[in-house]
Amino acid sequence: MGSQTMNKLSGQFFAAEELRDAQFRTPKSLEKRRLRAYIAMLLLDALLLHAGFLIAAFAYEGVWWEPRALLAVQTLLPIFFTIGLYNASYCARALVDWGYAIRQNAVALVISAGLINFVAFYTKSNADFSRVAISLGFIFSFVLMAAARRSIVTFIENVWKGRIRNRLVIDDGGPSFALENSKTVSAAELGLNPADHDPLMRDLIGQLLRHQDSVVVSCPLDRRDEWSMLLKSAGVHGEVVSTRAYELGALGVQHYDEQGRSTLVVSAGPLGMRARAAKRIFDISAAVLGLIVFAPLLALIALLIKLEDGGPVLFVQDRMGRGHRLFPMYKFRSMAVAQSDHEGARSASRDDERVTRIGRFIRANSLDELPQLWNVLRGEMAIVGPRPHALKSQAGDKFFWEVDQRYWGRHSLKPGLTGLAQVRGHRGATEKEADLVDRLQSDLEYIAGWNLSRDIRIVLSTLKVLRHERAY
């Protein structure tokens, strides 16, 4: 049954190749553009706070370069930025709604002023500063930042055409749903089938969803479950069109206007921008450190592999990553060249005749996985996450996705060099279905409860299980 599932692809999958190439061109990532805008806002606010306090010093004391004014604003900056980051002064809405942006700025300034006064009172430094000059500094700073926020919104409206998010509408035969500043594609024309569990179909849809901030699917009632499951596992904010939801006033519904255009919110990306940034900084730092520390070991293993049979040092295999997108995963080659299994149809066994002498050693000590540090630097993998499986991996006589329909949910995060399942001992061959279910349960638990401290604990725990009885 598994091979039939794996080998089937609809005629539309190949027939619409030219159309798919045009539709699947990766959209420019507006997330990076937004991030640059946030950084620009932070730098501009720092500049305008300095300007506001210097103008106040000149207006009140007739001196531009007043040391106390500079000391006041530099004491204020970290407090203001902390409050601003927590009260969403730097968010997507602030880029398009200048009224909201100004209100959040005002709140951050007022709270910062109160905290500064509190600190000055307890350090008995109130007398060192002019209350009039400080008050004027806050007023001038607010006026300057309000004008800047209005200019930013105007710039985005005129230059970016008000578009700060990538939004995709997939028409799969449901109610008509035109959405401003979005791209609409036809599922029928592109041959998209959410019920097809073939990894190539999943990769096809994953490429379409790449860089999308939100995805809306309009489909018949009997296909909502299929699209909902796919969107949940793709790690994107997903919505399914519902005309009845507006009439019922159901909870968890996104209303777009007063004319009945509504969607059911069925999924959300597992990590917000701050969490993703923290995880990515951790991944890059750990990968760079790992490559530096293990450089001599990497060179030695490469040399030994080459000396043993003269074949290639690396084994490259397509694996499925975040959002169902395929990527080339790197490992040290541990099997004879002629017997390397590029599709992963057969799991390695304890006395596998395909494994070379050096291959047996590096597999037993998990050293064959070290080249994946390069995958981490490339952004295809993370240090910690669900391990990426070979496309034809089976548990018993079934493909993984046939064992448990929740399987695709593990692709909502980047795959990891190590993971919660691995430190719990769920590794090695999946000889029976329970072997997969155990590691799947751990993967889904990790995704649901991600935090950076847990990543660090998993990395430290991995050091204890590098050599494992099921590592062969």
C-alpha positions as CSV (number, residue, x, y, z in Angstrom):
1,M,0.0,0.0,0.0
2,G,2.8,2.4,0.9
3,S,4.6,2.2,-2.5
4,Q,1.4,2.9,-4.4
5,T,0.8,6.0,-2.2
6,M,4.3,7.2,-2.8
7,N,4.4,6.6,-6.5
8,K,1.1,8.2,-7.5
9,L,1.0,11.8,-8.8
10,S,-1.9,13.3,-10.5
11,G,-1.8,14.2,-14.2
12,Q,-2.4,17.8,-13.2
13,F,0.9,17.8,-11.2
14,F,2.8,17.6,-14.4
15,A,0.4,19.2,-16.9
16,A,0.4,22.6,-15.2
17,E,4.2,22.8,-14.8
18,E,4.6,26.1,-16.7
19,L,1.7,27.7,-14.8
20,R,3.1,26.5,-11.5
21,D,6.5,28.0,-12.2
22,A,5.0,31.4,-12.7
23,Q,2.8,31.1,-9.6
24,F,5.4,29.7,-7.3
25,R,8.0,32.3,-7.7
26,T,8.9,33.0,-4.1
27,P,7.3,36.3,-3.0
28,K,9.6,38.9,-1.6
29,S,9.7,38.5,2.1
30,L,7.8,41.4,3.6
31,E,8.7,40.1,7.0
32,K,12.3,41.1,6.4
33,R,11.1,44.5,5.1
34,R,9.0,44.9,8.3
35,L,12.0,44.0,10.5
36,R,14.1,46.6,8.8
37,A,11.3,49.1,9.4
38,Y,11.2,48.3,13.1
39,I,14.9,48.7,13.3
40,A,14.7,52.1,11.5
41,M,11.9,53.1,13.9
42,L,14.1,52.2,16.9
43,L,17.0,54.2,15.6
44,L,14.8,57.1,14.6
45,D,13.2,57.2,18.1
46,A,16.7,57.3,19.7
47,L,17.7,60.2,17.5
48,L,14.4,62.1,18.1
49,L,14.6,61.6,21.9
50,H,18.1,63.1,21.9
51,A,16.8,65.9,19.6
52,G,13.8,66.6,21.8
53,F,15.8,67.0,25.0
54,L,18.5,69.1,23.3
55,I,15.9,71.4,21.9
56,A,14.3,71.7,25.4
57,A,17.7,72.5,26.9
58,F,18.2,75.2,24.3
59,A,14.7,76.6,24.7
60,Y,15.0,76.8,28.5
61,E,18.7,77.3,29.2
62,G,19.9,78.7,25.9
63,V,22.5,75.9,25.5
64,W,22.4,73.3,22.8
65,W,25.0,70.8,24.2
66,E,23.8,70.5,27.7
67,P,25.4,67.5,29.6
68,R,22.5,67.0,32.0
69,A,20.0,66.8,29.1
70,L,22.2,64.1,27.4
71,L,22.5,62.2,30.7
72,A,18.7,62.3,31.1
73,V,17.9,61.0,27.6
74,Q,20.5,58.2,27.8
75,T,19.1,57.1,31.1
76,L,15.7,57.2,29.5
77,L,16.4,55.2,26.3
78,P,16.7,51.6,27.7
79,I,13.6,52.1,29.8
80,F,11.6,53.6,26.9
81,F,12.7,50.9,24.4
82,T,11.8,48.2,26.9
83,I,8.3,49.6,27.5
84,G,7.9,50.2,23.7
85,L,8.8,46.6,22.8
86,Y,6.3,45.3,25.4
87,N,3.4,47.6,24.5
88,A,3.7,46.9,20.8
89,S,5.0,50.3,19.8
90,Y,7.0,48.5,17.1
91,C,4.6,46.2,15.4
92,A,2.9,45.8,12.0
93,R,-0.1,47.9,13.0
94,A,2.2,50.8,13.9
95,L,3.4,50.8,10.3
96,V,-0.1,51.5,8.9
97,D,-2.1,53.1,11.7
98,W,-0.5,56.3,12.7
99,G,-3.1,57.0,15.4
100,Y,-2.3,53.7,17.1
101,A,1.4,54.3,16.7
102,I,1.2,57.7,18.4
103,R,-0.9,56.4,21.3
104,Q,1.6,53.6,22.0
105,N,4.5,56.1,21.8
106,A,2.7,58.3,24.3
107,V,2.0,55.5,26.7
108,A,5.7,54.4,26.5
109,L,6.9,58.0,27.2
110,V,4.5,58.5,30.1
111,I,5.5,55.2,31.8
112,S,9.2,55.9,31.2
113,A,8.8,59.4,32.7
114,G,7.2,57.9,35.8
115,L,10.0,55.3,36.2
116,I,12.7,57.8,35.6
117,N,11.2,60.1,38.3
118,F,10.9,57.1,40.6
119,V,14.6,56.2,40.2
120,A,15.7,59.9,40.5
121,F,13.7,60.2,43.8
122,Y,15.4,57.2,45.4
123,T,18.9,58.1,44.2
124,K,18.3,61.7,45.4
125,S,19.3,63.1,42.0
126,N,16.1,65.1,41.3
127,A,17.8,68.3,42.3
128,D,20.5,67.8,39.6
129,F,17.9,68.2,36.8
130,S,15.7,71.0,35.8
131,R,12.0,69.8,36.0
132,V,11.0,72.3,33.4
133,A,13.7,71.2,30.9
134,I,13.0,67.6,31.5
135,S,9.2,68.1,31.0
136,L,9.9,70.1,27.8
137,G,12.2,67.3,26.7
138,F,9.4,64.8,26.9
139,I,6.9,67.1,25.1
140,F,9.3,68.0,22.3
141,S,10.3,64.3,21.9
142,F,6.6,63.2,21.7
143,V,5.9,65.9,19.0
144,L,8.9,64.8,16.9
145,M,8.1,61.1,17.2
146,A,4.4,61.7,16.4
147,A,5.4,63.6,13.3
148,A,7.8,60.7,12.4
149,R,5.1,58.1,12.9
150,R,2.8,60.0,10.6
151,S,5.6,60.3,8.0
152,I,6.3,56.5,8.2
153,V,2.7,55.6,7.6
154,T,2.5,58.0,4.7
155,F,5.7,56.5,3.2
156,I,4.3,53.0,3.5
157,E,1.0,54.1,1.9
158,N,2.7,55.8,-1.0
159,V,5.8,53.6,-1.6
160,W,4.7,50.2,-0.3
161,K,1.1,50.8,-1.4
162,G,0.1,50.0,2.2
163,R,1.2,46.4,1.8
164,I,3.2,45.1,4.8
165,R,2.1,41.4,4.8
166,N,2.2,38.6,2.2
167,R,-1.4,37.3,2.1
168,L,-2.4,34.4,-0.2
169,V,-5.9,33.3,-1.2
170,I,-6.3,29.7,-2.5
171,D,-9.4,29.2,-4.5
172,D,-10.4,25.5,-4.2
173,G,-14.0,25.8,-5.4
174,G,-15.5,27.6,-2.4
175,P,-17.2,31.0,-2.2
176,S,-15.7,33.8,-4.1
177,F,-13.2,35.6,-1.8
178,A,-11.3,38.6,-3.2
179,L,-8.9,40.2,-0.6
180,E,-7.2,43.5,-1.0
181,N,-3.4,43.4,-1.2
182,S,-3.3,39.7,-1.6
183,K,-2.5,37.1,-4.3
184,T,-5.1,34.6,-5.4
185,V,-4.3,31.2,-7.0
186,S,-6.5,28.4,-8.3
187,A,-6.0,25.0,-6.6
188,A,-7.4,23.3,-9.7
189,E,-5.1,25.0,-12.1
190,L,-2.0,24.3,-10.0
191,G,-3.1,20.7,-9.2
192,L,-3.1,21.3,-5.4
193,N,-4.6,18.5,-3.4
194,P,-4.5,18.8,0.4
195,A,-5.6,15.2,0.8
196,D,-2.6,13.9,-1.2
197,H,0.1,12.8,1.4
198,D,2.8,12.3,-1.3
199,P,5.9,14.3,-0.1
200,L,6.2,15.8,-3.6
201,M,2.7,17.2,-3.3
202,R,3.5,18.5,0.2
203,D,6.6,20.2,-1.1
204,L,4.7,21.7,-4.0
205,I,2.2,23.3,-1.6
206,G,5.0,24.2,0.8
207,Q,6.8,26.2,-1.8
208,L,3.5,28.1,-2.5
209,L,3.1,28.9,1.2
210,R,6.7,30.0,1.6
211,H,7.0,33.6,3.1
212,Q,3.3,34.0,3.4
213,D,2.2,35.8,6.5
214,S,-1.4,34.5,6.2
215,V,-3.2,32.0,3.9
216,V,-7.0,32.0,3.3
217,V,-8.5,28.9,1.6
218,S,-12.0,29.0,0.0
219,C,-13.2,25.5,-0.4
220,P,-16.3,23.3,-0.2
221,L,-17.4,22.1,3.3
222,D,-16.2,18.6,2.7
223,R,-12.6,19.7,2.1
224,R,-12.2,22.0,5.1
225,D,-10.8,19.3,7.3
226,E,-8.1,18.5,4.8
227,W,-7.1,22.1,4.3
228,S,-7.2,22.8,8.0
229,M,-4.9,19.9,8.8
230,L,-2.5,21.0,6.0
231,L,-2.4,24.6,7.2
232,K,-1.8,23.6,10.8
233,S,1.2,21.4,9.9
234,A,2.6,24.1,7.5
235,G,3.3,26.5,10.4
236,V,1.5,29.5,8.8
237,H,-1.5,31.6,10.0
238,G,-4.2,29.8,8.1
239,E,-7.9,30.6,7.6
240,V,-10.8,28.8,5.9
241,V,-13.6,30.8,4.3
242,S,-17.0,30.4,6.0
243,T,-20.1,32.3,5.0
244,R,-22.2,30.9,7.8
245,A,-19.7,31.9,10.5
246,Y,-20.5,35.6,10.0
247,E,-24.3,34.9,10.4
248,L,-23.8,32.8,13.5
249,G,-21.3,35.2,15.1
250,A,-19.0,32.3,16.0
251,L,-15.9,32.8,18.1
252,G,-12.5,32.4,16.5
253,V,-13.7,34.0,13.3
254,Q,-12.0,36.7,11.3
255,H,-14.5,39.3,9.9
256,Y,-13.2,41.3,7.0
257,D,-16.1,43.6,6.3
258,E,-19.9,44.0,7.0
259,Q,-20.9,42.1,3.9
260,G,-20.5,38.6,5.2
261,R,-16.9,37.9,4.2
262,S,-15.5,35.9,7.1
263,T,-13.1,33.2,7.7
264,L,-12.6,30.5,10.4
265,V,-9.1,30.9,11.9
266,V,-7.8,27.3,11.9
267,S,-4.1,27.6,12.5
268,A,-1.3,30.0,13.5
269,G,2.5,29.9,13.2
270,P,3.9,28.3,16.3
271,L,6.4,31.1,17.0
272,G,6.2,34.8,16.9
273,M,8.9,37.1,15.4
274,R,10.7,37.6,18.7
275,A,10.7,33.8,19.5
276,R,12.0,33.1,15.9
277,A,14.7,35.7,16.2
278,A,15.8,34.3,19.6
279,K,15.8,30.8,18.2
280,R,17.7,31.8,15.1
281,I,20.4,33.7,17.0
282,F,20.8,30.7,19.2
283,D,21.1,28.4,16.2
284,I,23.6,30.5,14.4
285,S,25.8,31.0,17.5
286,A,25.7,27.3,18.3
287,A,26.4,26.2,14.7
288,V,29.4,28.6,14.3
289,L,30.8,27.5,17.7
290,G,30.3,23.8,16.8
291,L,32.0,24.2,13.4
292,I,35.0,25.9,15.0
293,V,35.3,23.4,17.9
294,F,34.7,20.3,15.7
295,A,36.8,21.5,12.7
296,P,39.7,19.1,13.4
297,L,37.3,16.2,14.0
298,L,35.4,17.0,10.8
299,A,38.6,17.0,8.8
300,L,39.7,13.7,10.4
301,I,36.4,11.9,9.7
302,A,36.4,13.2,6.1
303,L,39.9,11.9,5.6
304,L,39.1,8.5,7.0
305,I,36.0,8.1,4.8
306,K,38.0,9.1,1.7
307,L,40.9,6.7,2.6
308,E,38.5,3.7,3.2
309,D,37.0,3.4,-0.3
310,G,37.7,6.6,-2.2
311,G,34.1,7.6,-2.5
312,P,32.4,11.0,-1.7
313,V,32.8,12.2,1.9
314,L,29.2,13.5,2.2
315,F,25.9,11.8,1.7
316,V,23.2,14.3,0.6
317,Q,19.6,13.3,0.9
318,D,16.3,15.2,0.3
319,R,14.4,15.6,3.6
320,M,11.2,17.5,4.4
321,G,11.6,20.7,6.4
322,R,9.5,23.5,7.7
323,G,6.3,24.1,5.8
324,H,6.6,20.8,4.0
325,R,9.5,22.2,1.8
326,L,12.2,19.7,0.7
327,F,15.9,20.5,1.4
328,P,19.2,18.7,0.9
329,M,20.4,17.4,4.2
330,Y,24.1,16.7,4.7
331,K,25.6,13.7,6.5
332,F,29.0,12.0,6.5
333,R,28.7,9.0,4.2
334,S,28.5,5.9,6.4
335,M,27.5,3.3,3.7
336,A,29.2,1.9,0.7
337,V,28.7,4.1,-2.3
338,A,26.9,1.4,-4.4
339,Q,24.5,0.6,-1.5
340,S,23.7,4.1,-0.3
341,D,19.9,4.5,0.1
342,H,19.0,8.0,-1.1
343,E,15.3,7.5,-0.6
344,G,15.6,6.0,2.9
345,A,13.3,3.1,2.0
346,R,15.3,0.8,4.3
347,S,16.3,1.8,7.8
348,A,19.8,0.8,9.0
349,S,19.9,-2.3,11.2
350,R,22.3,-3.3,13.9
351,D,24.4,-5.6,11.6
352,D,23.7,-3.8,8.3
353,E,26.1,-5.0,5.6
354,R,25.9,-1.7,3.8
355,V,27.6,0.2,6.6
356,T,31.4,0.7,6.2
357,R,33.9,0.3,9.1
358,I,34.3,4.1,9.7
359,G,30.6,4.4,9.0
360,R,29.8,2.0,11.9
361,F,31.9,4.1,14.3
362,I,30.6,7.5,13.3
363,R,27.0,6.2,13.4
364,A,27.4,4.6,16.8
365,N,28.7,8.0,18.2
366,S,26.2,10.2,16.2
367,L,29.2,11.9,14.4
368,D,27.7,11.3,11.0
369,E,25.2,14.1,11.7
370,L,27.8,16.8,12.3
371,P,27.7,18.2,8.7
372,Q,24.1,19.3,9.4
373,L,25.6,22.3,11.3
374,W,26.0,23.6,7.8
375,N,22.2,23.1,7.2
376,V,21.6,25.1,10.4
377,L,23.7,28.0,9.1
378,R,21.9,27.9,5.8
379,G,18.6,28.3,7.7
380,E,17.2,24.9,6.6
381,M,17.5,23.3,10.0
382,A,17.7,24.3,13.7
383,I,19.9,23.0,16.5
384,V,16.8,21.7,18.2
385,G,13.6,20.5,16.5
386,P,11.9,17.4,15.1
387,R,14.4,15.2,13.3
388,P,13.9,15.2,9.5
389,H,12.9,11.8,8.1
390,A,13.8,10.2,4.8
391,L,10.9,10.5,2.4
392,K,10.3,6.8,2.1
393,S,10.8,5.9,5.8
394,Q,8.3,3.4,7.1
395,A,7.1,2.1,10.4
396,G,6.3,-1.5,10.0
397,D,5.0,-1.7,6.4
398,K,3.4,1.8,6.4
399,F,4.8,5.2,5.5
400,F,5.0,7.5,8.5
401,W,2.1,9.7,7.4
402,E,-0.1,6.6,7.0
403,V,0.5,5.6,10.7
404,D,-0.8,8.8,12.3
405,Q,-2.5,11.7,10.5
406,R,-0.8,14.1,13.0
407,Y,2.5,13.3,11.4
408,W,2.5,16.3,9.1
409,G,2.1,18.6,12.2
410,R,5.8,18.1,13.0
411,H,6.7,20.2,10.0
412,S,5.5,23.5,11.4
413,L,9.0,24.1,12.8
414,K,12.4,23.7,11.3
415,P,13.8,20.2,11.7
416,G,16.6,19.9,14.3
417,L,20.0,18.4,14.6
418,T,18.7,17.0,17.9
419,G,15.3,17.0,19.5
420,L,13.1,16.0,22.5
421,A,12.4,12.6,21.0
422,Q,16.2,11.9,20.7
423,V,17.1,12.8,24.3
424,R,14.2,10.6,25.4
425,G,15.7,7.6,23.6
426,H,13.3,7.5,20.7
427,R,15.7,6.9,17.8
428,G,17.0,4.2,15.5
429,A,15.0,2.0,13.2
430,T,11.2,2.2,13.3
431,E,10.5,-1.5,13.2
432,K,6.9,-1.1,14.4
433,E,4.3,1.6,14.4
434,A,4.7,2.4,18.1
435,D,8.3,3.4,17.4
436,L,7.0,6.3,15.3
437,V,4.2,7.2,17.6
438,D,6.6,7.6,20.5
439,R,8.8,10.1,18.7
440,L,5.9,11.9,17.1
441,Q,4.3,12.5,20.5
442,S,7.6,14.0,21.7
443,D,7.9,16.2,18.6
444,L,4.4,17.6,18.9
445,E,5.0,18.2,22.7
446,Y,8.1,20.1,21.8
447,I,6.4,22.3,19.2
448,A,3.5,23.1,21.6
449,G,5.7,24.1,24.4
450,W,8.8,25.7,22.8
451,N,11.0,28.1,24.7
452,L,14.7,28.9,24.5
453,S,15.7,27.5,27.9
454,R,14.2,24.2,26.8
455,D,16.4,24.2,23.7
456,I,19.4,24.7,25.8
457,R,18.4,21.9,28.2
458,I,17.9,19.5,25.2
459,V,21.3,20.4,23.8
460,L,22.9,19.6,27.2
461,S,20.9,16.4,27.5
462,T,22.0,15.4,24.0
463,L,25.6,15.2,25.1
464,K,24.6,12.3,27.4
465,V,23.0,10.2,24.6
466,L,25.4,10.7,21.7
467,R,26.3,7.1,22.1
468,H,23.1,5.1,22.2
469,E,22.2,1.4,21.9
470,R,19.9,2.2,19.0
471,A,22.4,4.3,17.2
472,Y,23.5,2.0,14.3
